[in-house]
């Protein structure tokens, strides 16, 4: 007889609900609030997002923010290490 292995869902890997923003939504919102498409440092992003409900549930939220920056096609490094900007902004 073969045993079937059932995957248990990781509760910390919850999918966002329709009302809960994604990390991409949160990061883009921070950039949208910047005058003239100003670049933001990682520490500025951590400060802006660190107190959100999503960050409080995620002990590795800083790594998640970095991954989101790298995967978002609308953002790019701003030239100074650890600084990001919207693509096409100066």
C-alpha positions in Angstrom: 0.0 0.0 0.0 1.3 3.4 -0.9 1.1 6.3 1.5 -0.1 9.6 0.2 1.8 12.6 1.5 -0.2 15.6 2.0 1.5 19.0 2.0 0.6 21.1 5.0 0.1 24.7 4.2 2.6 27.1 5.7 0.6 29.6 7.7 3.3 32.2 7.4 3.0 32.0 3.6 -0.5 33.3 3.5 -1.8 34.6 0.2 -3.0 38.2 0.4 -6.7 38.7 0.6 -8.5 40.9 -1.9 -8.4 43.8 0.6 -4.8 43.2 1.7 -2.2 44.9 -0.6 0.7 42.9 -2.0 4.3 43.8 -1.2 4.5 45.2 -4.7 1.5 47.4 -4.0 3.1 48.7 -0.8 6.5 49.4 -2.3 5.0 51.2 -5.3 2.8 53.3 -3.0 5.9 54.6 -1.2 7.5 55.6 -4.5 4.2 57.2 -5.7 4.3 59.5 -2.7 7.8 60.9 -3.6 8.0 64.3 -5.3 9.4 64.1 -8.8 10.3 60.4 -8.7 13.0 60.8 -6.0 15.2 57.8 -5.3 14.7 56.0 -2.0 17.3 54.1 0.1 16.6 50.7 1.6 16.5 52.3 5.0 13.8 54.8 3.9 11.7 51.9 2.5 12.2 49.9 5.7 11.1 52.9 7.7 8.1 53.5 5.5 6.9 49.9 5.5 8.2 48.5 8.7 5.1 49.4 10.7 2.5 48.0 8.2 0.4 45.0 9.2 2.1 43.0 6.5 5.6 43.7 7.9 4.5 43.0 11.5 3.5 39.5 10.3 6.7 38.9 8.4 10.0 38.7 10.5 12.0 38.8 7.2 10.1 41.8 5.8 13.4 43.6 4.9 14.5 40.7 2.6 11.0 40.6 1.1 11.2 44.4 0.3 14.6 43.8 -1.3 13.2 40.9 -3.4 10.2 43.0 -4.4 12.5 45.8 -5.6 14.6 43.3 -7.7 11.5 41.7 -9.3 9.5 44.8 -10.0 10.0 45.8 -13.6 8.9 49.5 -12.9 11.9 50.0 -10.5 15.6 50.1 -11.0 18.8 50.8 -8.9 19.5 54.5 -8.7 23.3 54.3 -9.0 24.1 54.4 -5.3 24.2 51.0 -3.6 21.0 50.3 -1.8 19.1 53.1 -3.5 16.1 52.5 -5.9 14.0 54.7 -8.2 11.2 54.5 -10.6 12.4 53.5 -14.1 13.0 56.6 -16.2 13.1 59.1 -13.4 16.3 61.0 -12.6 
